[in-house]
Amino acid sequence: MAYTLITANRNYSSWSLRPWLLMRALGIAFEDRIEPFTQPTNYDTFRAFSPTGQVPVLLDGDRTVWDSLGIVLYLAERHEGVWPADDAARAFAQCAVAEMHGGFFSLRAECTMNVGVRVEPPQPGPALARDLARVRELFELALERFGGPWLGGEAFTVLDAFYAPVAFRVRTYGLDVGQGQAWVTRVIDHPAMRAWEAAALAEEWREAGHEEELAAAGRIVADYRS
């Protein structure tokens, strides 16, 4: 079995981080192929390997698996440990992963992911405040119900991988997630997350659209990128 996982810029690509982190954390071997966001026509370039013109994409032989959720569902059928083993934790994880995949629009739009910078904490409007309250509720409920240290219990699973980009956002924007901060600190310290962050700080690619979103998010108080 020889997987190739195609992802984009480490600083920006929250969707790429999810399957990449899961596979690294679970020891699922893959070839790591980066196709960076560098210009407005990325869609046309990415269509050469992605039916949606987006990343991430998993190649398994002559089979193409696209979308971060599609990829982790595909992996779950072939590898142990993707979902929590406990029935209750697994049900919670399935719902929370689907919620992250299809929601939190204000958090995504107003706190764009950029691993290498720090931004003055925003004054959230009603929509962002609701998203942040829901993230805090999910983190605290998961840790209390399943005992931690990970969101689904003792083992790192797809639930942690899907919320890992939120952890970077929490740090970048100084967001308050209450007792969930313990998980944020833990996941950022995961060896695979540290490897992703190191690559993000070293990369020199910049894409105008993502940089404009960052500028609109607030005043940058630190930039650790190369």
N, C-alpha and C positions, 0 to 999 in steps of 0.2 A: 504494500500500500504506500503510494507516494503522493502526498498532498502538496499542492502549491497554493499558498494564500497570498492573494494580491491585495495590498493595502496602499494607503496614501500617506501624506505628511504626518509625522508623529505629533507635531504641534497642534494640528487642526482636527484630524480625522477621528472623531469619537466613535463613529460607526465601525471603523477599522479596528480600533482598540479592542472591542468586545470579543470577537472570535480569536484575535491574535493572543490576547491575554489568557483566554480560556485554554487554548491549545498549549501555550507555554506552561501555564500553571499545572495542567494535567499531564504534561509530558507527551503530548501527541505530536509526533515529528512532522515537520513540514518545511518546504522551501519557502523562504521569506522573500517575496518580490514586491518592491515598492514602485508605484507609479504615481509620482507627485502631482498635486494640484499646482500648476504653474501659470495657467492662462485661462481666459474665459471659455475657450473651446475644449475644455477637458472632456465634455460629453462626447464629442466626435472622436477624440483619441481613445477614450475608455470603451467605446462601442466595439473596438476591435477584439476585446476579451470579455466584455460585460453586456448582457442583453439590455440592461437598464442604463448603460452609460455611467454607472456609479460603482463605487467600491464599498465594502469588500466583496471579493469573489474567491471562491474555493474551487480549485481544479483538482479533480480526482480521476486520473487517467484521461479519458475522452469525455468525461462528464463535467459540466459546469454548474456549480451551485452558487446562487447569488442571494444577496440580502443577509444582513447579520443574523436575523432570526432564522431564516431558511438554513443558513450554515450550521447554527448550533443545533437545530432540530435534526439535521442530517448527521452530525457528529454523535448526537445522543443515541441514535440507532446503532452506532458502530463502536462506541467506547463507553466504558463504565465511568461513573462519577460526574457526568455532565450535570445531572439534576441531583438534588439532595436525596439520600436513601430513605429518609423518614417520609411516610405518606403525607402527613400534614405539612411538613416543610416543603415537600415537592409540589403540593397543590398551591401553597402560598407562592412559591417561586414561579410557577407557571403563570399565575395571575400577575405577579409583580413584573415579570419580564415582559409580558404582553402590554402591561400598562406603560412601561418605559418605552417600548418600541413604538407605541401609538399615541403617546401623550407628552405632557410637560413642554408644550410649545413655547410658553413664555420663558421658561428657564433656558431652553435652547437658543431662542432668539435674542434674549437680553443679556445672557451670560455665555457668549460663544466660547467654545473650548479653545484655549491656547495654553499649552503646558508651561511654556517658558517665561510667562510674564506674571506680574501681580498688579491688580487693578484696585483702585479705591473702592471700598464696598458701596454697592448701589443703594439708593433709597427705593425699595421695590414698590411698584404700583400694585393694585389689587390682584391682577392676574399672576404676576410673579410671586407675590406673597402667598397666594393659594398653592402654587407649585412648590414653593419652599416648605410650607406647612405640611404638605402631603409627603414630600421626601423625608422630612423629619419624622413624621408619623410612621412611615414604612420602616425606616431604620430602627427606630426605638421599639416598634412592635416586633419586628423580626428578631432583634437581639434578645428581647425579653422572652418571647415565646419559645425560641429554639435554642437559647442558652449561649449563643456565640461560640467562638469569637467572630465567626463569619455570619453572614446574614441568614444562611440556611442551616446553621449549626456548627459542628466541629470542622467540617471540610469546606474548602474553597470550591464553589460551583459556579454555574452560569449566572446565578443570581448576583453574585459578587462581580462577575465580569461585566454584566449589563449595566450595573450602577457605578462601575469604576470611573467612567468619564465624569460623573457627577462629583466624585471625590476630587478630581483635578479642578473642577469648577469651584468647589467649596474652598479649596486652597487659593485659587487665583483671585477670587472675588471676596474672600473673607466672609463666606455665608455661614449663617447659624443653623446647624442641624442638631442642636441639643446633645442628647446622649449618643446620638449617632456619630459624633466626632471621634469616638473611640474606634469605630470601624473605619472611618475615613483615614485616620492615622495608620491603622494596620494595613489597609489595602495599598496605600501609597508606598508603604515600606516593603511590600511584597517584592521579591527579587525580579520578577517579570515586569512589574510596574517601574521599578528603578531602571531596568534596561530600556524600557520604552522612553522614560524621561531623559535618560542620557542621550539617546538618539535624537530626541526632540531638541535638546539644547545644542547638539552638534550640527544639526542640519542647517543649510544655508538657503533653502528654498523659501520664497515668499510668494504669496498669491494675493493680488490686490483686493479681491472681494473679501477674503477672510480678514485681511488687515483693516479694511474699512469697517467691518463689523466689530472688530476689536476696539477701534478708535471710538466708535459710537457707544460702546459698552460703558465707558468711563475713563477716568484719568489713570494712565499707566504710571505706577509708582516704582516699578522695577522691571527690567527686561534682562533675563539671563541667557537669552539665545545667542548663538554664535554671531 
